């Protein structure tokens, strides 16, 4: 995962949205977070980590990309209970049966799901849960349809605006023993620079050295102008999450 986001940490930190408080309200009703020990896997610049910390959790924030983790540290290092670690989801190095919850926000689609499930089983105390979450832009909204056309024209690796959710859904029955799901409004209000930088933070976006970069950013700005109300657009988005226990494996016998 780290190679795809190399050099994108500045845009990621500046332009990606956080997760709505309603999601953390829902989670806290099921997993008391005050004093809970959590691992936030693929934490990036700490967008989801911050929500866990605000509820009083002790959070081991792991990411394989040093630049991303540095951004999280710059924002959160003074927060009590924040423990950043450079590491991978499938082999965290954390002690066995030390956690109440493992979270993975907008990163599950990058992981080796069976290996991650095995690591979650190792890390969690009895009854511990895994939360998977995504910020999924509404594909059929006019702005998102327009943006999707721009991305399909310039980004060969682009697969959709649901941020990895679509490709993850078929993997969930094999990952969870059972789970519950919820979604919450998470619309993003963005000015032109934030709109462009949000797209540039994506793994599939052209980089400044690419010959298509100038035309791509011009197309993004034109897309923004077509949908702006005043100096802003609103990107229709929902936070979608799944909570449950990882499926048992042969190593649990």
SVG drawing of the C-alpha trace seen along z (x, -y; Angstrom):
<svg xmlns="http://www.w3.org/2000/svg" viewBox="-27 -33 36 60">
<polyline fill="none" stroke="black" stroke-width="0.4" points="0.0,0.0 2.8,-2.5 4.1,-2.8 0.8,-3.8 0.7,-6.8 4.3,-7.9 4.5,-11.6 0.8,-12.1 0.8,-12.8 0.6,-16.6 -2.5,-16.5 -4.0,-13.6 -3.6,-15.6 -4.9,-18.8 -7.8,-17.7 -9.3,-14.4 -12.3,-14.6 -12.6,-13.3 -15.3,-10.8 -18.7,-12.0 -19.3,-12.0 -22.5,-10.0 -20.3,-7.1 -18.3,-7.2 -21.6,-7.6 -22.8,-4.4 -19.5,-2.6 -19.3,-3.7 -22.8,-2.3 -21.4,1.1 -17.8,0.9 -17.2,-1.5 -14.2,-3.6 -13.2,-5.4 -10.1,-3.5 -10.4,-0.9 -7.2,0.2 -7.4,0.0 -5.2,0.4 -6.1,-1.8 -4.7,0.0 -3.7,-1.9 -4.1,-5.1 -2.7,-7.4 -2.6,-10.9 -4.8,-10.1 -8.3,-11.1 -10.0,-8.1 -7.4,-7.9 -8.4,-11.3 -12.0,-10.3 -11.0,-7.3 -8.7,-9.5 -11.5,-12.1 -13.6,-9.3 -10.8,-8.4 -9.3,-5.3 -5.7,-4.4 -4.8,-4.0 -1.8,-2.3 -1.9,-4.0 -0.1,-1.9 0.7,-2.7 3.4,-1.4 4.0,-4.8 6.5,-6.9 5.3,-10.2 1.7,-9.5 2.6,-8.6 4.6,-11.7 1.5,-13.8 -0.5,-11.9 2.3,-12.5 2.4,-16.2 -1.3,-16.5 -1.7,-14.0 1.5,-13.4 0.5,-15.6 -2.8,-13.6 -2.8,-11.3 -3.1,-7.7 -1.6,-8.1 1.1,-5.6 2.2,-5.8 3.9,-2.8 5.4,-2.1 4.0,1.3 1.7,3.5 -1.8,4.8 -0.9,8.4 2.1,8.3 1.6,5.5 4.1,6.6 1.6,5.7 1.1,8.1 -1.4,11.0 -4.8,10.5 -4.0,6.8 -6.8,5.0 -10.5,4.4 -11.0,3.2 -9.2,3.1 -10.2,0.4 -9.4,0.0 -10.8,-3.1 -10.6,-3.3 -7.7,-0.8 -9.2,2.8 -9.2,3.1 -5.4,2.8 -4.9,5.7 -4.4,9.4 -7.8,10.1 -7.1,13.7 -3.8,12.6 -5.3,9.5 -8.2,11.6 -5.6,14.0 -3.7,11.0 -7.0,9.5 -7.8,12.8 -4.3,12.8 -4.6,9.2 -8.1,9.2 -9.2,10.1 -12.3,12.4 -15.3,10.6 -13.1,7.9 -14.4,6.4 -13.1,5.2 -14.5,2.1 -14.1,1.5 -15.1,-1.9 -15.2,-3.8 -16.0,-7.3 -18.0,-6.5 -18.9,-9.3 -22.3,-9.0 -21.6,-7.7 -24.9,-8.8 -24.9,-12.4 -24.3,-14.9 -21.0,-16.2 -19.7,-12.6 -20.8,-11.4 -19.0,-14.3 -15.9,-13.7 -16.0,-10.0 -15.9,-10.8 -12.8,-13.0 -11.1,-10.2 -11.9,-7.5 -10.4,-9.7 -7.1,-10.3 -6.6,-7.6 -6.3,-4.0 -6.3,-2.5 -9.5,-4.3 -12.3,-1.9 -14.9,-4.1 -15.6,-6.8 -16.7,-4.5 -13.1,-4.5 -12.5,-0.8 -15.9,0.2 -17.3,1.9 -14.3,4.3 -14.4,5.0 -18.0,6.1 -17.5,9.6 -14.7,10.2 -16.7,9.4 -18.5,12.7 -15.2,14.6 -13.7,12.0 -16.4,11.7 -18.1,14.4 -21.0,12.0 -21.3,8.3 -23.7,5.3 -23.5,2.3 -24.5,-1.3 -24.0,-4.4 -24.0,-8.1 -24.1,-11.4 -20.6,-12.7 -20.9,-15.3 -17.7,-17.2 -17.8,-20.9 -14.7,-21.9 -13.3,-25.0 -11.5,-24.6 -8.0,-23.9 -9.4,-21.3 -11.4,-19.7 -8.4,-19.3 -6.0,-18.2 -8.5,-15.6 -8.4,-14.0 -4.6,-14.3 -4.3,-12.4 -5.8,-9.3 -3.5,-6.4 -4.6,-6.5 -4.1,-10.2 -1.3,-11.4 1.7,-12.9 3.3,-16.3 6.0,-14.7 3.4,-12.9 2.7,-14.3 -1.1,-14.3 -0.9,-16.1 -1.5,-19.7 -4.5,-18.6 -5.8,-16.5 -5.8,-19.3 -7.3,-21.7 -10.1,-19.2 -10.6,-18.9 -10.9,-22.7 -13.4,-22.8 -15.5,-20.1 -15.4,-22.2 -16.6,-25.3 -19.5,-23.4 -20.9,-22.5 -19.8,-25.3 -22.2,-27.3 -20.3,-30.4 -16.8,-29.3 -17.7,-25.8 -19.0,-22.4 -20.6,-19.8 -19.5,-16.3 -22.3,-13.9 -20.6,-11.3 -21.6,-8.6 -19.5,-7.0 -20.2,-3.3 -19.0,-0.9 -19.1,2.8 -18.5,4.1 -18.1,7.7 -15.8,10.4 -13.3,11.9 -14.1,15.4 -12.4,18.2 -9.6,20.0 -7.7,23.3 -5.3,21.5 -8.1,21.1 -8.7,24.9"/>
</svg>
